[in-house]
């Protein structure tokens, strides 16, 4: 799949579709909060509490592929924003 270019929107759509159709029912109850990485062509996946570990294990099997990452049971894999509150002046 790496030789085939897809947009980031298409990658997200494919990854979420694979997760919803093939993986969610297998992992959601027991693995909430873990990071899951899907290789979109083969539908192979890895899961770990550390997103880098999951990604590296899957990348060893599919070095030139496209990946979709999510956090099991959450709408987003990561929270964006400042980690602290800035006092008002």
Phi, psi and omega in degrees: 000336183300329179285341178266123180275131172231153179289161178297325177296320179292321177299316178297315180300313180296313181299315180292322178297316178298314180300310182297319186278321191246334193245321189312309185295338180278333191239337194298319184289321186265344189234026180305132178095344178283157177268137181234131180242129182246133170270115194290335181283311183271343185068015174289151180211163175226153181219141178197162175290337178255119183297328180292320180297314179299315180297315181295320179296317180290322180295332176295324180276333183224072190296332185244033186254177177258139185234150174236129181244142174214168175251122186301124177086004181236157179283337181222151180286324184226153175263131178257149178132180181281142182279000182215163177269136177268126181296145176284149177257000000 
